[in-house]
Amino acid sequence: MNTKISLFVLILVVLISSCLKPETFPLEPIIKFDSFTALTDSGEIAISFTDGDGDLGLREGDTTGEFSINKVFHHNLFIDYFEKDENLGWVRGKDLAGNDITFLYRVPYLTPNGNNKALKGIIKVVIEPSYYNPLSANSDTIKYQIRLVDRSLNVSNTIESPVITR
């Protein structure tokens, strides 16, 4: 599927003053599904996240080592596309070449200043030009599986969207 991918990141970073007990989270990212909004053919997915050591996101120049363009972790947000097949149940959606459809994003660099590096916020991404596979007969009922990776290569839990019916 030839897709122009746009990324919108909305972050709410919690900075706790030194007189209050700071929030603590696990070092690996923890994500939860927030919402899906259909926007004509494109769609917006919102997920909430926490990260205990605040090492989420990549800079534009983070393109060497594990973040080089030919490596898995060049992207840090992975959204796998599934379709409901009447006979087989949930199956990975395929593009014209027969490859699994995965939407790949690079969440921008996020690290708070100060001693408490814990992050908490919401990430929103727009899947375009189409959030479903227009070439598939099974694209009326879909869902997504989502995972996030931090700069230490800690992989978050995998979450699923609710079933989406067009």
PyMOL commands that set and color helices and strands:
alter all, ss='L'
color gray80, all
select helices_A, chain A and resi 65-67+72-74
alter helices_A, ss='H'
color red, helices_A
select strands_A, chain A and resi 6-8+30-39+42-51+77-85+89-92+102-105+119-127+141-148+159-160+164-165
alter strands_A, ss='S'
color yellow, strands_A
deselect
rebuild
show_as cartoon
